[in-house]
Amino acid sequence: MAKKQKKSEAATLELYRVALENAGTQPEISTEMAELGYDADKIAEGKALLAQTRSVFNANITEYDESTTAYAQFVSKKSELEKIFMQHRKKAKVVFRKDSLTAEQLAVLGEMPRIYVNILEAAKKFYEISTTDADIQSKLARLVITPEQLTAGKNLVSELETARAAYLKEKGESQEATKIKDAAFAKMDDWMSEFYAVARIALEDKPQLLEALGKVVKG
């Protein structure tokens, strides 16, 4: 959801709020509208629908913000893991440059993966093996990779997986909230479309009063 769209929807809700409020409180307007069926009960119906639309609109904003936050946390963890793993990987390639079997075990042969899933799998393999193999740890210590650093890397992999799961959950909830919000706006827009059509008829002889309902009158 773009912020511009949100501002537009917020402006629409405010337009509708003012229109319904004035239609119910300004005597000249309410009298004319009531004659065409838009009495106090009908205006109350519109206000109830507006309150419901505002509620799902607010919920949608909350879900969007939560999704944005979760994504930022995921990206941060991903960047952190890539930075640490890249350094450990470079050192491991040097340590095991004559031991292709161990290098393959640690997933450090060839170039650094670029795709997220491949990076994650390589890092997971590297830290799972290195944190459980004392001989590998001993050799990595030569280039100042400590067991504590390896454990931290392993924990970071788990944190990244958790962050991505949280992001995907929030993303799904945000998308569902957007669907609900769009449906509510479609219903509200349809209701107000008829409201304005009736208002134009009711106030045909007093067009300036339409401005109180948010409709600009030319001339």
DONUVEX-543216 format. One record per residue (C-alpha): residue number from 0; residue in one letter; x negated, y, z. Coordinates in Angstrom, 1 decimal, always signed. Layout:
BEGIN
<atom><resi>NUM</resi><resn>a</resn><x>X</x><y>Y</y><z>Z</z></atom>
...
***
This chain:
BEGIN
<atom><resi>0</resi><resn>m</resn><x>+0.0</x><y>+0.0</y><z>+0.0</z></atom>
<atom><resi>1</resi><resn>a</resn><x>-1.4</x><y>+3.3</y><z>-1.0</z></atom>
<atom><resi>2</resi><resn>k</resn><x>-1.3</x><y>+6.2</y><z>+1.5</z></atom>
<atom><resi>3</resi><resn>k</resn><x>+0.3</x><y>+8.3</y><z>-1.2</z></atom>
<atom><resi>4</resi><resn>q</resn><x>+3.1</x><y>+5.9</y><z>-1.5</z></atom>
<atom><resi>5</resi><resn>k</resn><x>+3.6</x><y>+5.8</y><z>+2.2</z></atom>
<atom><resi>6</resi><resn>k</resn><x>+3.8</x><y>+9.6</y><z>+2.3</z></atom>
<atom><resi>7</resi><resn>s</resn><x>+6.4</x><y>+9.5</y><z>-0.5</z></atom>
<atom><resi>8</resi><resn>e</resn><x>+8.5</x><y>+7.0</y><z>+1.4</z></atom>
<atom><resi>9</resi><resn>a</resn><x>+8.1</x><y>+9.0</y><z>+4.6</z></atom>
<atom><resi>10</resi><resn>a</resn><x>+9.3</x><y>+12.1</y><z>+2.7</z></atom>
<atom><resi>11</resi><resn>t</resn><x>+12.3</x><y>+10.2</y><z>+1.3</z></atom>
<atom><resi>12</resi><resn>l</resn><x>+13.3</x><y>+9.0</y><z>+4.8</z></atom>
<atom><resi>13</resi><resn>e</resn><x>+13.1</x><y>+12.6</y><z>+6.1</z></atom>
<atom><resi>14</resi><resn>l</resn><x>+15.2</x><y>+13.8</y><z>+3.1</z></atom>
<atom><resi>15</resi><resn>y</resn><x>+17.8</x><y>+11.2</y><z>+3.8</z></atom>
<atom><resi>16</resi><resn>r</resn><x>+17.8</x><y>+12.0</y><z>+7.5</z></atom>
<atom><resi>17</resi><resn>v</resn><x>+18.4</x><y>+15.7</y><z>+6.9</z></atom>
<atom><resi>18</resi><resn>a</resn><x>+21.1</x><y>+15.0</y><z>+4.3</z></atom>
<atom><resi>19</resi><resn>l</resn><x>+23.1</x><y>+12.7</y><z>+6.6</z></atom>
<atom><resi>20</resi><resn>e</resn><x>+22.6</x><y>+15.0</y><z>+9.6</z></atom>
<atom><resi>21</resi><resn>n</resn><x>+23.9</x><y>+18.1</y><z>+7.7</z></atom>
<atom><resi>22</resi><resn>a</resn><x>+26.7</x><y>+16.1</y><z>+6.1</z></atom>
<atom><resi>23</resi><resn>g</resn><x>+28.0</x><y>+15.3</y><z>+9.5</z></atom>
<atom><resi>24</resi><resn>t</resn><x>+27.4</x><y>+18.5</y><z>+11.3</z></atom>
<atom><resi>25</resi><resn>q</resn><x>+28.0</x><y>+21.3</y><z>+8.8</z></atom>
<atom><resi>26</resi><resn>p</resn><x>+31.8</x><y>+21.9</y><z>+8.8</z></atom>
<atom><resi>27</resi><resn>e</resn><x>+32.1</x><y>+23.0</y><z>+5.1</z></atom>
<atom><resi>28</resi><resn>i</resn><x>+30.2</x><y>+20.0</y><z>+3.9</z></atom>
<atom><resi>29</resi><resn>s</resn><x>+31.7</x><y>+17.4</y><z>+6.3</z></atom>
<atom><resi>30</resi><resn>t</resn><x>+35.3</x><y>+18.6</y><z>+5.5</z></atom>
<atom><resi>31</resi><resn>e</resn><x>+34.8</x><y>+18.3</y><z>+1.7</z></atom>
<atom><resi>32</resi><resn>m</resn><x>+32.9</x><y>+14.9</y><z>+2.0</z></atom>
<atom><resi>33</resi><resn>a</resn><x>+35.6</x><y>+13.5</y><z>+4.4</z></atom>
<atom><resi>34</resi><resn>e</resn><x>+38.3</x><y>+14.1</y><z>+1.8</z></atom>
<atom><resi>35</resi><resn>l</resn><x>+36.4</x><y>+11.7</y><z>-0.6</z></atom>
<atom><resi>36</resi><resn>g</resn><x>+35.9</x><y>+9.0</y><z>+2.1</z></atom>
<atom><resi>37</resi><resn>y</resn><x>+32.6</x><y>+10.1</y><z>+3.6</z></atom>
<atom><resi>38</resi><resn>d</resn><x>+34.1</x><y>+10.8</y><z>+7.0</z></atom>
<atom><resi>39</resi><resn>a</resn><x>+32.3</x><y>+10.5</y><z>+10.4</z></atom>
<atom><resi>40</resi><resn>d</resn><x>+32.4</x><y>+6.7</y><z>+10.3</z></atom>
<atom><resi>41</resi><resn>k</resn><x>+31.0</x><y>+6.5</y><z>+6.8</z></atom>
<atom><resi>42</resi><resn>i</resn><x>+28.2</x><y>+8.9</y><z>+7.7</z></atom>
<atom><resi>43</resi><resn>a</resn><x>+27.5</x><y>+6.8</y><z>+10.8</z></atom>
<atom><resi>44</resi><resn>e</resn><x>+27.2</x><y>+3.8</y><z>+8.5</z></atom>
<atom><resi>45</resi><resn>g</resn><x>+24.5</x><y>+5.7</y><z>+6.5</z></atom>
<atom><resi>46</resi><resn>k</resn><x>+22.6</x><y>+6.7</y><z>+9.6</z></atom>
<atom><resi>47</resi><resn>a</resn><x>+22.6</x><y>+3.1</y><z>+10.9</z></atom>
<atom><resi>48</resi><resn>l</resn><x>+21.2</x><y>+2.0</y><z>+7.5</z></atom>
<atom><resi>49</resi><resn>l</resn><x>+18.6</x><y>+4.7</y><z>+7.7</z></atom>
<atom><resi>50</resi><resn>a</resn><x>+17.6</x><y>+3.7</y><z>+11.2</z></atom>
<atom><resi>51</resi><resn>q</resn><x>+17.1</x><y>+0.1</y><z>+10.0</z></atom>
<atom><resi>52</resi><resn>t</resn><x>+15.1</x><y>+1.3</y><z>+7.0</z></atom>
<atom><resi>53</resi><resn>r</resn><x>+12.9</x><y>+3.5</y><z>+9.3</z></atom>
<atom><resi>54</resi><resn>s</resn><x>+12.3</x><y>+0.5</y><z>+11.6</z></atom>
<atom><resi>55</resi><resn>v</resn><x>+11.1</x><y>-1.8</y><z>+8.8</z></atom>
<atom><resi>56</resi><resn>f</resn><x>+9.1</x><y>+1.1</y><z>+7.3</z></atom>
<atom><resi>57</resi><resn>n</resn><x>+7.3</x><y>+1.6</y><z>+10.7</z></atom>
<atom><resi>58</resi><resn>a</resn><x>+6.7</x><y>-2.2</y><z>+11.0</z></atom>
<atom><resi>59</resi><resn>n</resn><x>+5.2</x><y>-2.2</y><z>+7.5</z></atom>
<atom><resi>60</resi><resn>i</resn><x>+2.8</x><y>+0.5</y><z>+8.4</z></atom>
<atom><resi>61</resi><resn>t</resn><x>+1.8</x><y>-1.4</y><z>+11.6</z></atom>
<atom><resi>62</resi><resn>e</resn><x>+1.2</x><y>-4.6</y><z>+9.6</z></atom>
<atom><resi>63</resi><resn>y</resn><x>-0.8</x><y>-2.7</y><z>+7.0</z></atom>
<atom><resi>64</resi><resn>d</resn><x>-3.0</x><y>-1.1</y><z>+9.6</z></atom>
<atom><resi>65</resi><resn>e</resn><x>-3.6</x><y>-4.4</y><z>+11.3</z></atom>
<atom><resi>66</resi><resn>s</resn><x>-4.5</x><y>-6.0</y><z>+7.9</z></atom>
<atom><resi>67</resi><resn>t</resn><x>-6.9</x><y>-3.1</y><z>+7.2</z></atom>
<atom><resi>68</resi><resn>t</resn><x>-8.5</x><y>-3.5</y><z>+10.6</z></atom>
<atom><resi>69</resi><resn>a</resn><x>-8.8</x><y>-7.3</y><z>+10.2</z></atom>
<atom><resi>70</resi><resn>y</resn><x>-10.4</x><y>-6.9</y><z>+6.8</z></atom>
<atom><resi>71</resi><resn>a</resn><x>-12.9</x><y>-4.4</y><z>+8.1</z></atom>
<atom><resi>72</resi><resn>q</resn><x>-13.9</x><y>-6.8</y><z>+10.8</z></atom>
<atom><resi>73</resi><resn>f</resn><x>-14.2</x><y>-9.6</y><z>+8.3</z></atom>
<atom><resi>74</resi><resn>v</resn><x>-16.4</x><y>-7.5</y><z>+6.0</z></atom>
<atom><resi>75</resi><resn>s</resn><x>-18.5</x><y>-6.5</y><z>+9.0</z></atom>
<atom><resi>76</resi><resn>k</resn><x>-19.1</x><y>-10.1</y><z>+10.1</z></atom>
<atom><resi>77</resi><resn>k</resn><x>-19.8</x><y>-11.2</y><z>+6.6</z></atom>
<atom><resi>78</resi><resn>s</resn><x>-22.4</x><y>-8.4</y><z>+6.1</z></atom>
<atom><resi>79</resi><resn>e</resn><x>-24.0</x><y>-9.3</y><z>+9.5</z></atom>
<atom><resi>80</resi><resn>l</resn><x>-24.2</x><y>-13.0</y><z>+8.6</z></atom>
<atom><resi>81</resi><resn>e</resn><x>-25.6</x><y>-12.4</y><z>+5.1</z></atom>
<atom><resi>82</resi><resn>k</resn><x>-28.3</x><y>-10.1</y><z>+6.5</z></atom>
<atom><resi>83</resi><resn>i</resn><x>-29.5</x><y>-12.5</y><z>+9.2</z></atom>
<atom><resi>84</resi><resn>f</resn><x>-29.2</x><y>-15.6</y><z>+7.0</z></atom>
<atom><resi>85</resi><resn>m</resn><x>-31.1</x><y>-14.0</y><z>+4.2</z></atom>
<atom><resi>86</resi><resn>q</resn><x>-34.0</x><y>-13.3</y><z>+6.5</z></atom>
<atom><resi>87</resi><resn>h</resn><x>-34.0</x><y>-16.8</y><z>+8.0</z></atom>
<atom><resi>88</resi><resn>r</resn><x>-33.6</x><y>-18.3</y><z>+4.6</z></atom>
<atom><resi>89</resi><resn>k</resn><x>-36.6</x><y>-16.4</y><z>+3.2</z></atom>
<atom><resi>90</resi><resn>k</resn><x>-38.8</x><y>-17.5</y><z>+6.1</z></atom>
<atom><resi>91</resi><resn>a</resn><x>-37.6</x><y>-21.1</y><z>+5.9</z></atom>
<atom><resi>92</resi><resn>k</resn><x>-38.4</x><y>-21.2</y><z>+2.2</z></atom>
<atom><resi>93</resi><resn>v</resn><x>-42.0</x><y>-20.3</y><z>+3.1</z></atom>
<atom><resi>94</resi><resn>v</resn><x>-42.2</x><y>-22.8</y><z>+6.0</z></atom>
<atom><resi>95</resi><resn>f</resn><x>-40.9</x><y>-25.7</y><z>+3.9</z></atom>
<atom><resi>96</resi><resn>r</resn><x>-42.3</x><y>-24.7</y><z>+0.5</z></atom>
<atom><resi>97</resi><resn>k</resn><x>-44.1</x><y>-28.0</y><z>+0.4</z></atom>
<atom><resi>98</resi><resn>d</resn><x>-41.3</x><y>-30.0</y><z>+2.0</z></atom>
<atom><resi>99</resi><resn>s</resn><x>-38.5</x><y>-30.0</y><z>-0.6</z></atom>
<atom><resi>100</resi><resn>l</resn><x>-36.5</x><y>-32.6</y><z>+1.3</z></atom>
<atom><resi>101</resi><resn>t</resn><x>-36.2</x><y>-30.5</y><z>+4.4</z></atom>
<atom><resi>102</resi><resn>a</resn><x>-35.7</x><y>-27.4</y><z>+2.3</z></atom>
<atom><resi>103</resi><resn>e</resn><x>-32.8</x><y>-29.1</y><z>+0.5</z></atom>
<atom><resi>104</resi><resn>q</resn><x>-31.4</x><y>-30.2</y><z>+3.9</z></atom>
<atom><resi>105</resi><resn>l</resn><x>-31.4</x><y>-26.6</y><z>+5.0</z></atom>
<atom><resi>106</resi><resn>a</resn><x>-29.8</x><y>-25.4</y><z>+1.8</z></atom>
<atom><resi>107</resi><resn>v</resn><x>-32.7</x><y>-23.0</y><z>+1.1</z></atom>
<atom><resi>108</resi><resn>l</resn><x>-33.7</x><y>-24.2</y><z>-2.3</z></atom>
<atom><resi>109</resi><resn>g</resn><x>-33.2</x><y>-21.8</y><z>-5.3</z></atom>
<atom><resi>110</resi><resn>e</resn><x>-31.6</x><y>-18.4</y><z>-5.1</z></atom>
<atom><resi>111</resi><resn>m</resn><x>-29.5</x><y>-16.9</y><z>-2.4</z></atom>
<atom><resi>112</resi><resn>p</resn><x>-25.8</x><y>-17.7</y><z>-3.1</z></atom>
<atom><resi>113</resi><resn>r</resn><x>-23.6</x><y>-14.8</y><z>-4.1</z></atom>
<atom><resi>114</resi><resn>i</resn><x>-20.1</x><y>-16.1</y><z>-3.7</z></atom>
<atom><resi>115</resi><resn>y</resn><x>-18.6</x><y>-15.9</y><z>-0.2</z></atom>
<atom><resi>116</resi><resn>v</resn><x>-17.7</x><y>-19.6</y><z>+0.1</z></atom>
<atom><resi>117</resi><resn>n</resn><x>-21.1</x><y>-20.7</y><z>-1.1</z></atom>
<atom><resi>118</resi><resn>i</resn><x>-22.9</x><y>-18.3</y><z>+1.3</z></atom>
<atom><resi>119</resi><resn>l</resn><x>-20.8</x><y>-19.6</y><z>+4.2</z></atom>
<atom><resi>120</resi><resn>e</resn><x>-21.4</x><y>-23.2</y><z>+3.3</z></atom>
<atom><resi>121</resi><resn>a</resn><x>-25.1</x><y>-22.7</y><z>+3.0</z></atom>
<atom><resi>122</resi><resn>a</resn><x>-25.4</x><y>-20.8</y><z>+6.2</z></atom>
<atom><resi>123</resi><resn>k</resn><x>-23.2</x><y>-23.3</y><z>+8.0</z></atom>
<atom><resi>124</resi><resn>k</resn><x>-25.5</x><y>-26.2</y><z>+6.8</z></atom>
<atom><resi>125</resi><resn>f</resn><x>-28.7</x><y>-24.3</y><z>+7.7</z></atom>
<atom><resi>126</resi><resn>y</resn><x>-27.6</x><y>-23.5</y><z>+11.2</z></atom>
<atom><resi>127</resi><resn>e</resn><x>-25.9</x><y>-26.8</y><z>+12.0</z></atom>
<atom><resi>128</resi><resn>i</resn><x>-29.1</x><y>-28.7</y><z>+11.1</z></atom>
<atom><resi>129</resi><resn>s</resn><x>-31.7</x><y>-26.3</y><z>+12.5</z></atom>
<atom><resi>130</resi><resn>t</resn><x>-29.9</x><y>-26.0</y><z>+15.9</z></atom>
<atom><resi>131</resi><resn>t</resn><x>-30.0</x><y>-29.8</y><z>+16.4</z></atom>
<atom><resi>132</resi><resn>d</resn><x>-33.4</x><y>-30.7</y><z>+15.0</z></atom>
<atom><resi>133</resi><resn>a</resn><x>-36.3</x><y>-29.9</y><z>+17.4</z></atom>
<atom><resi>134</resi><resn>d</resn><x>-38.9</x><y>-30.6</y><z>+14.7</z></atom>
<atom><resi>135</resi><resn>i</resn><x>-37.4</x><y>-28.1</y><z>+12.3</z></atom>
<atom><resi>136</resi><resn>q</resn><x>-37.1</x><y>-25.5</y><z>+15.1</z></atom>
<atom><resi>137</resi><resn>s</resn><x>-40.8</x><y>-26.0</y><z>+16.0</z></atom>
<atom><resi>138</resi><resn>k</resn><x>-41.8</x><y>-25.3</y><z>+12.4</z></atom>
<atom><resi>139</resi><resn>l</resn><x>-39.5</x><y>-22.3</y><z>+12.0</z></atom>
<atom><resi>140</resi><resn>a</resn><x>-41.0</x><y>-20.8</y><z>+15.2</z></atom>
<atom><resi>141</resi><resn>r</resn><x>-44.2</x><y>-20.3</y><z>+13.2</z></atom>
<atom><resi>142</resi><resn>l</resn><x>-42.5</x><y>-17.4</y><z>+11.4</z></atom>
<atom><resi>143</resi><resn>v</resn><x>-40.8</x><y>-16.2</y><z>+14.6</z></atom>
<atom><resi>144</resi><resn>i</resn><x>-37.4</x><y>-17.8</y><z>+14.2</z></atom>
<atom><resi>145</resi><resn>t</resn><x>-36.4</x><y>-18.8</y><z>+17.7</z></atom>
<atom><resi>146</resi><resn>p</resn><x>-33.9</x><y>-21.4</y><z>+18.8</z></atom>
<atom><resi>147</resi><resn>e</resn><x>-31.8</x><y>-18.5</y><z>+20.3</z></atom>
<atom><resi>148</resi><resn>q</resn><x>-31.7</x><y>-16.8</y><z>+16.9</z></atom>
<atom><resi>149</resi><resn>l</resn><x>-30.6</x><y>-20.0</y><z>+15.3</z></atom>
<atom><resi>150</resi><resn>t</resn><x>-27.8</x><y>-20.5</y><z>+17.8</z></atom>
<atom><resi>151</resi><resn>a</resn><x>-26.8</x><y>-16.9</y><z>+17.3</z></atom>
<atom><resi>152</resi><resn>g</resn><x>-26.6</x><y>-17.5</y><z>+13.6</z></atom>
<atom><resi>153</resi><resn>k</resn><x>-24.5</x><y>-20.6</y><z>+14.1</z></atom>
<atom><resi>154</resi><resn>n</resn><x>-22.1</x><y>-18.6</y><z>+16.4</z></atom>
<atom><resi>155</resi><resn>l</resn><x>-21.9</x><y>-15.9</y><z>+13.8</z></atom>
<atom><resi>156</resi><resn>v</resn><x>-20.7</x><y>-18.4</y><z>+11.2</z></atom>
<atom><resi>157</resi><resn>s</resn><x>-17.9</x><y>-19.4</y><z>+13.5</z></atom>
<atom><resi>158</resi><resn>e</resn><x>-17.1</x><y>-15.8</y><z>+14.2</z></atom>
<atom><resi>159</resi><resn>l</resn><x>-17.0</x><y>-15.1</y><z>+10.5</z></atom>
<atom><resi>160</resi><resn>e</resn><x>-14.6</x><y>-18.0</y><z>+9.8</z></atom>
<atom><resi>161</resi><resn>t</resn><x>-12.4</x><y>-16.8</y><z>+12.6</z></atom>
<atom><resi>162</resi><resn>a</resn><x>-12.4</x><y>-13.2</y><z>+11.3</z></atom>
<atom><resi>163</resi><resn>r</resn><x>-11.5</x><y>-14.4</y><z>+7.8</z></atom>
<atom><resi>164</resi><resn>a</resn><x>-8.6</x><y>-16.5</y><z>+9.1</z></atom>
<atom><resi>165</resi><resn>a</resn><x>-7.4</x><y>-13.5</y><z>+11.1</z></atom>
<atom><resi>166</resi><resn>y</resn><x>-7.6</x><y>-11.3</y><z>+8.0</z></atom>
<atom><resi>167</resi><resn>l</resn><x>-5.7</x><y>-13.7</y><z>+5.8</z></atom>
<atom><resi>168</resi><resn>k</resn><x>-3.0</x><y>-14.0</y><z>+8.5</z></atom>
<atom><resi>169</resi><resn>e</resn><x>-2.7</x><y>-10.3</y><z>+8.8</z></atom>
<atom><resi>170</resi><resn>k</resn><x>-2.7</x><y>-9.9</y><z>+5.0</z></atom>
<atom><resi>171</resi><resn>g</resn><x>+0.2</x><y>-12.4</y><z>+4.6</z></atom>
<atom><resi>172</resi><resn>e</resn><x>+2.2</x><y>-10.6</y><z>+7.3</z></atom>
<atom><resi>173</resi><resn>s</resn><x>+1.5</x><y>-7.3</y><z>+5.7</z></atom>
<atom><resi>174</resi><resn>q</resn><x>+2.7</x><y>-8.6</y><z>+2.3</z></atom>
<atom><resi>175</resi><resn>e</resn><x>+5.9</x><y>-10.0</y><z>+3.9</z></atom>
<atom><resi>176</resi><resn>a</resn><x>+6.5</x><y>-6.8</y><z>+5.7</z></atom>
<atom><resi>177</resi><resn>t</resn><x>+6.2</x><y>-4.9</y><z>+2.4</z></atom>
<atom><resi>178</resi><resn>k</resn><x>+8.8</x><y>-7.2</y><z>+0.8</z></atom>
<atom><resi>179</resi><resn>i</resn><x>+11.2</x><y>-6.5</y><z>+3.7</z></atom>
<atom><resi>180</resi><resn>k</resn><x>+10.5</x><y>-2.8</y><z>+3.5</z></atom>
<atom><resi>181</resi><resn>d</resn><x>+11.0</x><y>-2.7</y><z>-0.2</z></atom>
<atom><resi>182</resi><resn>a</resn><x>+14.4</x><y>-4.5</y><z>+0.1</z></atom>
<atom><resi>183</resi><resn>a</resn><x>+15.5</x><y>-2.1</y><z>+2.8</z></atom>
<atom><resi>184</resi><resn>f</resn><x>+14.6</x><y>+0.9</y><z>+0.7</z></atom>
<atom><resi>185</resi><resn>a</resn><x>+16.4</x><y>-0.5</y><z>-2.3</z></atom>
<atom><resi>186</resi><resn>k</resn><x>+19.5</x><y>-0.8</y><z>-0.2</z></atom>
<atom><resi>187</resi><resn>m</resn><x>+19.1</x><y>+2.6</y><z>+1.4</z></atom>
<atom><resi>188</resi><resn>d</resn><x>+18.4</x><y>+4.2</y><z>-2.0</z></atom>
<atom><resi>189</resi><resn>d</resn><x>+21.5</x><y>+2.6</y><z>-3.5</z></atom>
<atom><resi>190</resi><resn>w</resn><x>+23.7</x><y>+3.9</y><z>-0.6</z></atom>
<atom><resi>191</resi><resn>m</resn><x>+22.3</x><y>+7.4</y><z>-0.9</z></atom>
<atom><resi>192</resi><resn>s</resn><x>+22.7</x><y>+7.4</y><z>-4.6</z></atom>
<atom><resi>193</resi><resn>e</resn><x>+26.4</x><y>+7.1</y><z>-4.2</z></atom>
<atom><resi>194</resi><resn>f</resn><x>+26.4</x><y>+9.6</y><z>-1.3</z></atom>
<atom><resi>195</resi><resn>y</resn><x>+24.8</x><y>+12.2</y><z>-3.5</z></atom>
<atom><resi>196</resi><resn>a</resn><x>+27.1</x><y>+11.4</y><z>-6.4</z></atom>
<atom><resi>197</resi><resn>v</resn><x>+30.1</x><y>+12.0</y><z>-4.1</z></atom>
<atom><resi>198</resi><resn>a</resn><x>+28.5</x><y>+15.1</y><z>-2.7</z></atom>
<atom><resi>199</resi><resn>r</resn><x>+28.2</x><y>+16.6</y><z>-6.2</z></atom>
<atom><resi>200</resi><resn>i</resn><x>+31.9</x><y>+16.1</y><z>-6.8</z></atom>
<atom><resi>201</resi><resn>a</resn><x>+32.9</x><y>+17.2</y><z>-3.3</z></atom>
<atom><resi>202</resi><resn>l</resn><x>+30.8</x><y>+20.4</y><z>-3.5</z></atom>
<atom><resi>203</resi><resn>e</resn><x>+31.3</x><y>+21.1</y><z>-7.2</z></atom>
<atom><resi>204</resi><resn>d</resn><x>+32.8</x><y>+24.5</y><z>-6.3</z></atom>
<atom><resi>205</resi><resn>k</resn><x>+30.1</x><y>+25.2</y><z>-3.7</z></atom>
<atom><resi>206</resi><resn>p</resn><x>+26.9</x><y>+24.0</y><z>-5.3</z></atom>
<atom><resi>207</resi><resn>q</resn><x>+24.6</x><y>+26.0</y><z>-3.0</z></atom>
<atom><resi>208</resi><resn>l</resn><x>+25.7</x><y>+23.7</y><z>-0.1</z></atom>
<atom><resi>209</resi><resn>l</resn><x>+24.0</x><y>+20.8</y><z>-1.9</z></atom>
<atom><resi>210</resi><resn>e</resn><x>+20.7</x><y>+22.4</y><z>-0.9</z></atom>
<atom><resi>211</resi><resn>a</resn><x>+21.5</x><y>+21.5</y><z>+2.7</z></atom>
<atom><resi>212</resi><resn>l</resn><x>+21.6</x><y>+17.9</y><z>+1.5</z></atom>
<atom><resi>213</resi><resn>g</resn><x>+18.1</x><y>+18.2</y><z>+0.0</z></atom>
<atom><resi>214</resi><resn>k</resn><x>+19.2</x><y>+18.8</y><z>-3.6</z></atom>
<atom><resi>215</resi><resn>v</resn><x>+17.8</x><y>+21.9</y><z>-5.3</z></atom>
<atom><resi>216</resi><resn>v</resn><x>+20.3</x><y>+23.9</y><z>-7.2</z></atom>
<atom><resi>217</resi><resn>k</resn><x>+19.2</x><y>+25.9</y><z>-10.2</z></atom>
<atom><resi>218</resi><resn>g</resn><x>+20.3</x><y>+29.4</y><z>-10.8</z></atom>
***
